[in-house]
Amino acid sequence: LMGIAAYLAWRAGWHPGTAAMVLGTLGLALFLAGLVAPGILRGIYPVWMALALVLGTIMTTVLLTLVFYLIVTPIGLVLRLVGKDPMHRRPDASLTTYWITRSDESNDVGRMEKYY
């Protein structure tokens, strides 16, 4: 798919810089080496996986931080401003217990086999 995209971009008149050409050529060479003789890439694999682990850790941290501060926090602030408490965390003095009585249907074994 990347090859098709590169070909279409080239046909449309897009001319990549030197870095893109070097990285593209390196990627194509590694791809072809993996198809023809996968054993050649055995030495590169641990380095590649170590790099992937580092990048994955960084990207996960960045993405989850963005989601928390740009989505979860504003929703929480809006709910607080309008007085909603969807998790029922506020104490209620009128209740004698916080226990929620469930029906016998919730203990049915068949329900445990159908999650959704």
C-alpha positions as CSV (number, residue, x, y, z in Angstrom):
1,L,0.0,0.0,0.0
2,M,2.8,2.4,0.8
3,G,4.4,1.6,-2.6
4,I,1.2,2.4,-4.4
5,A,0.8,5.6,-2.4
6,A,4.4,6.6,-3.2
7,Y,3.9,5.9,-6.9
8,L,0.7,7.9,-7.0
9,A,2.4,10.8,-5.2
10,W,5.3,10.6,-7.7
11,R,2.9,10.6,-10.7
12,A,1.1,13.6,-9.2
13,G,4.4,15.6,-9.2
14,W,5.4,15.4,-5.6
15,H,9.2,15.3,-5.2
16,P,10.4,14.2,-1.8
17,G,13.5,15.5,-0.2
18,T,16.8,13.6,0.4
19,A,15.8,12.3,3.8
20,A,12.5,10.9,2.5
21,M,14.3,9.2,-0.4
22,V,17.0,7.7,1.8
23,L,14.4,6.4,4.3
24,G,12.2,5.1,1.6
25,T,15.0,3.3,-0.1
26,L,16.1,1.8,3.2
27,G,12.6,0.6,3.9
28,L,12.2,-0.9,0.5
29,A,15.6,-2.7,0.8
30,L,14.6,-4.1,4.3
31,F,11.2,-5.2,2.9
32,L,12.8,-7.0,0.0
33,A,15.4,-8.6,2.2
34,G,12.6,-9.8,4.5
35,L,10.8,-11.4,1.5
36,V,13.9,-13.0,-0.1
37,A,16.0,-14.0,2.9
38,P,14.4,-13.3,6.3
39,G,17.4,-14.7,8.2
40,I,19.4,-11.7,7.2
41,L,17.2,-9.5,9.4
42,R,17.6,-11.6,12.5
43,G,20.3,-9.2,13.8
44,I,18.2,-6.1,13.2
45,Y,15.1,-7.5,14.9
46,P,16.2,-7.0,18.6
47,V,17.3,-3.4,17.8
48,W,14.1,-2.7,16.0
49,M,11.9,-4.1,18.8
50,A,13.8,-2.1,21.4
51,L,13.2,1.0,19.3
52,A,9.5,0.0,19.0
53,L,9.2,-0.4,22.7
54,V,10.6,3.0,23.5
55,L,8.5,4.7,20.8
56,G,5.4,2.8,22.0
57,T,5.9,3.9,25.6
58,I,6.4,7.5,24.6
59,M,3.4,7.6,22.3
60,T,1.1,5.8,24.8
61,T,2.1,8.3,27.5
62,V,1.6,11.3,25.2
63,L,-1.7,10.1,23.8
64,L,-3.2,9.1,27.1
65,T,-2.2,12.5,28.6
66,L,-3.8,14.3,25.7
67,V,-7.0,12.3,26.0
68,F,-7.2,12.9,29.8
69,Y,-6.6,16.6,29.7
70,L,-8.5,17.4,26.4
71,I,-11.5,15.0,26.8
72,V,-11.9,13.5,30.3
73,T,-11.1,16.7,32.3
74,P,-13.5,19.0,30.4
75,I,-16.3,16.5,30.6
76,G,-15.7,16.2,34.4
77,L,-15.7,19.9,34.8
78,V,-18.9,20.4,32.8
79,L,-20.7,17.6,34.8
80,R,-19.5,19.2,38.0
81,L,-20.8,22.7,36.9
82,V,-24.3,21.3,36.1
83,G,-24.4,19.3,39.3
84,K,-24.3,15.8,37.9
85,D,-22.8,12.9,39.9
86,P,-23.0,9.8,37.6
87,M,-20.9,7.7,39.9
88,H,-23.0,8.6,43.0
89,R,-20.0,9.6,45.0
90,R,-21.7,12.2,47.2
91,P,-22.8,11.0,50.6
92,D,-26.5,10.7,51.1
93,A,-27.6,11.1,54.7
94,S,-31.2,9.9,54.0
95,L,-29.9,6.4,53.0
96,T,-29.5,3.7,55.7
97,T,-27.2,1.7,53.4
98,Y,-25.5,2.1,50.1
99,W,-26.1,-1.6,49.2
100,I,-27.9,-2.0,45.9
101,T,-30.3,-4.9,45.9
102,R,-30.0,-6.9,42.7
103,S,-32.5,-9.3,41.2
104,D,-31.9,-13.1,41.0
105,E,-31.5,-12.7,37.3
106,S,-28.1,-11.1,37.8
107,N,-26.9,-14.4,39.4
108,D,-28.0,-16.6,36.5
109,V,-25.1,-18.6,35.1
110,G,-26.4,-18.2,31.6
111,R,-25.9,-14.5,31.9
112,M,-22.2,-15.1,32.5
113,E,-21.8,-16.8,29.1
114,K,-23.3,-13.8,27.2
115,Y,-21.2,-10.7,28.0
116,Y,-23.0,-8.4,25.6
